[in-house]
Amino acid sequence: MPYEVRFSKSAFKDVKELPPKLQKKLKSIVVNQVAQKPRSGKKLVGDLAGLYSIRLSFKDRIVYTIDEKHKIVYVIRARAHYGE
């Protein structure tokens, strides 16, 4: 069963600022990869420990966390590289 995906306010704002082509790519990644196998992203370390990241473009990343108990993935950022 796929995970539910929710976007934070900042991630939603990030998505709106992306070009249409990247918005379409983000949707595909979220539906086909993140919701199906959320641990397929790169596990982050340091200040971002506990979060995961998947590349959207050369500079943009999808940063998210996983709530295993409720089967929900929370997308925290969807644009700049780790909070730039």
N, C-alpha and C positions, 0 to 999 in steps of 0.2 A: 504494500500500500504506500503510495507516495506521501511525502511530508507536505503539510500546508506551508505556504511561503507568505510571510508578512514583511512589509517594507517599513522602515522607520521614516520619520518625517524628512530627515536629511537624505536618506536614500531615495525617497520619492522625488525630492527636489533635484537630486543628481540625475535621475532618469529623465526628468523633463528637460534638463539642459543638454542631454546627449543628442547628437544628430540622429535622424530617423533610422539610418542604417544600423547604428550601434544599439538603438532601442530594440530593434527587431532581433539583433544578435543576443542581447541581454535576455529577452523573453525566451528565446530558444534555449539558452544555457540554463536559465532558472527552471523551465518546465522539463527539459530532457535530462539535465544532469543534477542540479542542486536538489530538486524535489524528489528525484529517484534515488540518488546515492549522495547524500549531503557530505559524507566524509571523503568524497573524491577530490575535494579542494585541498590546497596546501595548508597544512596546520601552521599557524603563525606562532612566533615566540616573542619573548621580551615583553614590552608594554602591551602587546596585542595577543598575549598568550590566551588560549581558549577560543580564539577566533579562527576562521578559515578564509581562504582567498582563492579566487579563480580569475584568471586573466580575461579581460574583456577586449582590450586593445593593447598596444605597446605600452601606454602609460596608465590606462584605466584598469581597475580591479573591482570585482564584486567581493565585498568583505561581509561575512555573515557569521552567525552563531547558531548552534543547534540546541533545541530543547527536546531531548530524547523522550522525556516522560509524556509530553503532550504531542510529540511528532510534528513539531513546528520549527521551521527555519526562519530566523529573523535576519533580513538583509539590512546591514547597518550603513554601508556606503556602496555606491555603485559608480564611482567616477574616478577621482584622483587617487594616486598611489598612496595608500595607507595614511590618509588624512592630510595630504599636502594641500 
